[in-house]
């Protein structure tokens, strides 16, 4: 086996033994439910999904009323600033 291949295999074994990278751990953490939000039962999750769908429909309808991109951007910024996680 060549020296280069041996180094590559040794590097792979070290990485595998070290576990997931920091970026992989942060991706997993970003998809997890925040600790201050309790888990919902499936019925409540469906209700929440329906409510968010309704809000999204209203947002799309309101967004069509803007004449220029600046007004639309300001409106979107205002909407996003009201979200609480």
N, C-alpha and C positions, 0 to 999 in steps of 0.2 A: 504494500500500500504506500502511496506517495506521501511525502511529508505534508503537503498542502491538504490532502484529503484527511489525514490523521488529525490535523489541527482543526479542520471544520467539524469533524465528528466530535472531537473533544469539546469544542465550543457549543455544539448542539446539546451534548449531555449536560454541560454546566447550566445552560439556559433552562433546560427541562427540569433539572433539579432545583433551580432557583424559584420556579413557579411563575405565575403570571407577572407580566411587567406592570409598572406603575400605571401606565396609560390604560392597560386592560382593566386594572382594578378601578380606576377612576370612571371608565365607561360603565362598568357594572354598577358602581355606586350612583351614577347619574340616572340610571334607569330604575333604581329602587325607589319605593315610596318614601317620601321624607318622614323622619321619625315623629314629627308633630302631627301627622295625618293618620288617624286610625284607619285600619283596613275596613272596607265596606263589604257588606254581604252582596251577593250578585244582584238581588232585586234593586238595591240602592244604586249600584253601579250602572244598571240599565237606565234608571231614572235620571241619574246624573248625565249619562251619555245623551239621553233625549233632550235634556235641558241645554246642554252645550251645543247640540245640533241646532236647536231653535235659535240660540244666541248667534251662532255662525250664520244662519240664514238671514237674520236681521242685520248683521254686520255687512254681509254681501250686498243686501238691498240698499243700505245706507251708503256704502262706498260708491255706488253707481251715481250718486247725486253730486259728487264733487266735480268742479270744473277744471281744476288743475292738480298737479301732483303734490304741490306743497300743502294744500288743504287736506288732501287724502293722507299725507304723511303725518301731519299734525293730529288728525283724527285718530289714526292708527296708534300713534304714540300715547295719546290720552287713554285709549282703550287698554293698551298693554300696561300702562302704569296703574290701572285699577285692579289688576289681577293680584290675588294674594295666595301664596302657596303655603 
